């Protein structure tokens, strides 16, 4: 059962990362309000493909909750009814969560696919939560942590609703991103503790402590990067999509973000060198350096080449993968610390 649990958790982890990537694509394409309501999309489980579907139709059967656009505002059907020849607003009520009432089929379907992936990622999470019940006697934390992931996904879904209702308030987007990383961390921990065999790695206190600092710095970088991305969103709304010079208008937190990347590179390069010199056995540190190299490359591309297509979601996705790898190495190092402590006391 433990092996099945671990495989299912890995599937869940991959899907969560796909959701993060989809969310980055949503932001890159400006599709965050493609579905202005939640959890449905314009009141439908499968959204419309043409603006005509959101215009009033005479002698048409409407279901409760369906949305139409009237005078650049959203109207929601109060109940099931068949419309008359003319629009009767007594059958409708205005959508009051926000005043965004634009239909763009590309934006709608990009956001809709993002939501579908979010729902899909919940299936393996529910499955491994059920499996964890059979592991209760082995380790009770399997059940507790699995339930935490379930509640975390529920909270994340609610955050998604508040992001839409707020018309993409920047601080809510950042909170949404951080919560996704918390979910990733818990799933990674479940994957780690469900291992049957552990690699022969050495414990080194300064290596682990510096790795902790490196992981925290990566989290700070992700938050700063999200804030820079928010600035880009605002400028796109004011001047048109990338119809402006980022180098001239870049905010202060961008320069902090860029300068801090040098510190991140230096610390992780030192960890890489220490791991090889002392033969600690943490092979995933190679992936850390690869991720940092790709982060620097995509960051340079965005700054000097005016955000090439897909560079933003790739940059964010690599950052989330990077912090996941760092966290997993921390788990490996912490286990070696526990093992060393046991040997020293026996």
N, C-alpha and C positions, 0 to 999 in steps of 0.2 A: 504493500500500500504506500509506503514511504517513497518508493521510486516513482509510482504513478503521481503521487502528490507533487513531487519535485518537477516532473515533466509538465504537469498541468500549470504549475506556477511559472515555469519558463515560458509557456505559451502566453500566459497572462501578461508577463513582462514584455514580451515582444509586441503584443497588441497595445499595451499602454504606451510604449514608445511610438507606435504607429499613430496613436491618437495625438501625442505630442507633436509629431511631424505634421499631421493633418492640421492641427491648430496653428502651427507656424505658417502653413500654406494659406490658411484662412486669413491670417494677418497680412501676409505678403500680397495677396490679391484684394485686400480690403473687403473681404466677404463676411466680416463679423456680424453684420446685421442682415445677412442674406435671408435669414429666417427671423423676422422681428418678434415672434412670439415663442413660447416654450411650454411644453416639450414638443408640440406640433409645429408645423411650418405653414404659416398663413392659415392655420386651422385644419390642415390636412396631415395625415400620416405620410402620404407621398405628395410632395409639393407640386405646384403647377409649373408648367414650362412656358406659358405664354401670359403676357399681361392681360389679355382678354379674359382669362379665367378668373381674374380678380376684379373685374368690372361687373356692375349690376346687370343681371339678366332677367327679363320678364318671363313669367310663367315657368320659373325654374325652381327645382326642389333644393332647398338649403337645409343643411344640418346645423344643429347648435354648435357654436364655436367657430364656424367657418368665417373667414375674413374676406372683406372686399375693400377696395380703395375708393373713397368718395371725397372729392375736393382735396386731394393730397393728405388725406387722413384715413386711418384704419377704422373700419366699422366691423363689429363682431355680432354674428347672429345670436339673438337671445334664446331662441328655441328652434326646433324643426318647423319649417313652414314652406309653403309654395308661394312664390312672389306673384304680385299682381303686375299689371302692365307698367305701372310707374313705381318708382322707389318710395317706400314708406319707411321712414326712419324709426317709426315706433317698433319695428321688428328688429332693430339694430341698436347697439350701444357702442359708444366710442371706446377705443382701446387707449387706456390712460397711463400705461406703464412708461411710455415715451411717445414722442411725436414723429418718429421716423416712419415714413410711409413710401418707400421707394422699392420697386421690384426690378431686380436684375437677375435674369435666369442663371447666369454663370455664378454670381455670388450666392444665390439661393442653393444651388446644387452642390457647390463647394462646402458650404456650411452644413448642408443636410448630410453629406457623406461623412463629414467630421463627427456629426452626432451619431450616425449609424455605427461608426468605428467605436465610439464611446460605449454604445449599448452592447456591441459585440464583445468588447474587452471585459464586460461584466460577467459573461457566461463562464469562462474558465475560472474566474474568481469565485463565483458561486459554487462551481464544481469542486475546487480544492478546499473550499470552506466545509462542504459536506464531507469530503474525504478526511478532513482534520479531526472529525469526531472519532474516527477509528484509530487515530493516533493519540488520543487523550491519555491513555495509560503510559505511552512512551514519553511524551512531553506535552504537558498541558498548554504550553505557550503556542503550540500549533493552532489550537482552536482560538485562543485569545487573539493572536496576531491576525489570523484569517478573518475573524470578525471585525477587527480594526480596519482591515483593507475594505471589507464590505461597507462599513460605515463611512470610511474615507471616500469611497466611490460615490456613495449617496450624497455626502457633503460636497464633493466635487461637482456633481450634477446640479445641486442647488446653487453653487457658486456660478456655474455656467448660466443658470437662469438669471441671477442677479447681474451678471455681466451684460446680458442682452437687455434686461429691463433698464439698466443704467445707460444704455446706448454707448457701451464700451468704455466705462469709466476706467482710467489708467490704473488706479490703485487696485481695483478689483481684478483686472487682467493679471497684475503681478501676483496677487494672492492666489489666483487660479493656477498660475505656473508653479508657485512654491508648493501648493498642495499636491500637484502632480508628482513633484520630486519626493514628497513624503511618502506617497503611495509606492513609488518605485523603490524607495529605501526599505520599506517593510517587506515588499515582495522579495527583494534581494536577500534580506535577512532570512526569510522563510526558505529560500532556495539554499542558502548556506547551511542552516542548521539541519536540513533534511538530507545532507550529503552522507553517503555511507563510508566513504574513504576520504582522508585529508592528505594533502601533499606534505612532503617533508620539508618544511620551511623553518627558518631560524628567527628567533625573536631578537629584536634590537630596539631598545627603548627610544633612542634619539630618532631612529628611522620612523617609528610609529608616531611619535609626537610631532615630527615635522610633517608627516603625511596628514595628520589631523589638521594642521594649519593650512596645508595645500588644499584640502577638501573644503574647508571653510572659505578660503579665498575663491575657489571655483564657484561656490554658492553666491558669494558677493558679486562676482563677475556676471553671473547669470542675471541677478537682480538689476545690476547696472545696465547690462545689455538690454534687458526688457524695457528699462526707462528710456534708453536711447531709441529703441524701436517705437516707443510711444511718441517721442519727439518727431520721428520720421512720419508717423501716421498723421500727426497734427499738420505738419508742413505739406503733406500730400493733399489734405483736405483744403488747405488755404491756397496752394499754388498749382494743384494738379499733380498727378502721379509722377514723382521724380522729375518734375518740371522746375527744378531748383538745384542749387549747388550746395551739396552737403558740406564740403570742405569749408565754405564760407560761413555757414550757419550752424555748424556743429556745436552742441551745448557743452557746458563744462563737464558734466558727468561722462561724456564720451571720452574726453582727454584723461579723466581719472581711470576710466575703463581701459583705455589703450596703455596708459602707463603701468597700471596694475598687471597687465598681461606680461610685461617684462619680468615682474617679480614672480608671477606664476610659473613662467618658463624656467627661471633660475632655480626656484625651489624644487621643481619636479626634475630638472636636469641633475641636481644634486642627489635626489632620491634615486634616480636611475643609476648614477655613478656608484653610490653607496651600495645599492643592491648587487651590482656586478662585482665591486671590489671585495665586499664581505661575503659574497655568495649566499645571500639570504634566501633566494629561491622564489621571489615574488615575480613571476614571469609576466603578470598582467601589467607591470610597470612599463613594459614595452608598448602596450596599447595606449597607455596614458600619454606617452611621448608622441605617438602617432596622432592621437586626437588633438594634442596641443599644436602640432605642426599643421594639421588641417584647419584648426581654428584660426591660426595666424594667417594662413593662406586665404581663407574666405574673408577674414577681416580686412586684409589688404585689398582684396578684390572689391569689397563693398565701398571702401573709402576712396580708392583711386579710380575705380571704373564705374562709379555711380550705381552701385547695387545691381550687378548682373542678375538675370533671372535665376531664381531658386537659391541664390547665395544666402539669403536671410534664413529660410527654413533649414538649410544645411548647417549653417553656423549655429543655430539654436539646438538642433538635434544632436550635433556632435558635442556641444557643451553638456547636454543632459546625459549623454552616454559617458562622457568623461567623468562627471561626478559620480555616476553609478559605478564605474570601474574603481575609482578611488575609494568609495565607500566599501566595496567588496574586499579590496586589499586591506582596508582597516579591519574588517571582520576577520580576515585570515591572520593578521598580525595580532589582534586581540586574543584569538584562540591560542596562538603560540605563547602569548604572555601567560594565559591561564595554565597551559601545560607546563611551562617553565616553573611557575609558582608551585604547582603540585609536586614536581620533581625536587624542588628545593626544600620542601617541608617534609619529605619522606626520607 
